[in-house]
Amino acid sequence: MSLHPNLEPLAPLVGTWRGSARGEYPTITSFTYTDAWQFIDVGKPFLLFVERTWNAEGAPMHTETGYVRSPGGGVVEIVAAIPTGQSELGVGTVATEGAVTTVATDAEVRCTPSAKQVDRIVRRFVVEGDALAYTMEMAAVGQGVTLHLTSDLTRQG
């Protein structure tokens, strides 16, 4: 199966990534964890993604799944389901400069009635060879857009 032409700029993301990560936010105690992402080509103009995380003892922490869509022209869209009661719909850009590919999205968030209030999620993936740096900022629970997560990941297999 060949990659859909619209996904060519996102090709460096395809694969499985794993590494160390850190979480912080003004309303919580900072923490470390293991982060793993899969970006899967399904033959359509989007990538399926799954993120899973574990604490230091190996117990599962967070997971989410969604799609990175590419309508073309350097535009990307993100559609994500977050099991804590949020859904994310956003738009952004993909750009390649030399050997570095950067995917950035800015999304509005909808919440279920019982979920913590999250208003905005800003993601950034920077791929250089077999290294992926990920950051996620968010506006939530009365706080402005603030750094929440950072991961340094390596391509697996």
N, C-alpha and C positions, 0 to 999 in steps of 0.2 A: 504494500500500500504506500503510495507516495503522498507526501505532505500537500495539502491543498495550497494552491498558489498564494492565497491571502495570508497564509501562515508563515511564509518564508522568513519574514523578519523575526518571528517568534521561535524559529527552529532551535536556537541555542537553549531554550527553556526545556525542550522535550527531554524527558528522562526522569530518573529518580535521584533525589538529593537528600543528604542527611548531614547534620552537624550540631554544633553547640549554639545555644541561644540564651538570651536574657530578656526578662520582662520587667517593666517598671510603669508606674503611673502615680500621680499625686495622691490617689486615694487608696493605694495598696502597698504592701511590703514587696520590695524587689525580689526576684526569684530567677533561678537558672533552670534550664530544661534542655532536652534533646528535641530537635525539630526535624521533621522529614516531610518532603513534598514530592508528589508525583505529578508530572505534566504529561498527559497521554494524548497522542494523536489518534483520532477516531475516523479520519478520512473526510471530515467536514471542515468548514472554515472556523473552527473553534478547537481549543484544547480543553479537555476535561482535567480538572485538578483535584487532588485530595491532599490535605495537610493533616498530619497526626503528630502529637507531641507526648513526651513522657517526662516524669520527674526523675531525680537522681537515683531513686530506688527502682526505676523501670515501670512504675505504675502509670497508666494512661492519664493524660490531662485533658487536652483539647483536641478537637478534630473539626474540620470543615471541608466542604466540597463545593465545587462550582465549575464555572467555565470562563475561559478567557477567549473572547470573540475578536475576530479581526475582519472588519468590513473593508479594509484596504486603506491606502493613503497614509500609513503611519498611525492610524487610529486603532485603539484597542478598547474593548468594553469588558467589564467584569460583572458576572452574575454569581453570587455566592450565597449558600445557605449555612447559617451558623447555628449550631444546636442549642445555644443559650437563648434563642428566641429572636434572632435578628436575620434580616435578609439585606443583601448589599447589591446595589445597582450603580455602576459607575462607568466612567469613560476616562480615557487617558491616551498616552502615546507610547510608541515603540520607536527607538532610534538606535542605530548602530554607528559607532565611531571607531574605526580601526577594528580591534578585536573585542571591543566591549559593546554589549547590547544592554540597553536600559529600557525597562518597561515600568511605567508609572501610571497609577490610576487614582482617581479621586471619586469617592462614592457617597451617595446619600444612603441612609440606612433606615429600614422600617423595622419596628419592634412589635412583638406580640404583647398583649396586655400585662403578662406576668414577667416580662424580661426587663433587665436593667436598661435604662435609656442610653442608647448609642445613637448619635446624630450623623457622624461622618467618619469614614475610614479612608486613609490615604496610604497606599501601598507603593513600594518601590523595589523592583528586582533588578540587580545589576549582575550580568553574567560575563565572566571573562575566563574563557577556556572551561576548565572543570571546576571553577569556583563560582558560587552564587552568594551574593550578599543581599539580604532581605531586611527591609525595615517596614514597620507599620506604625502609623500615627493614628490617633483617633480623638474625636470630641465625644465625651460621654459624661454622664452623671454630673452635669453642670460645669465641666471643665472644657476649656478650649482645645483646639487641636494640639496634642502633646505626644511626644514619642512614647510608644507602648512596648514594641517588640523589635529586637534585632537578632538576626541569625547569620552565622557564617557557615555555609553548607558546601559540601563536596559532592560531585557527581559520583554515583554508585554504579559499579559494573559497567 
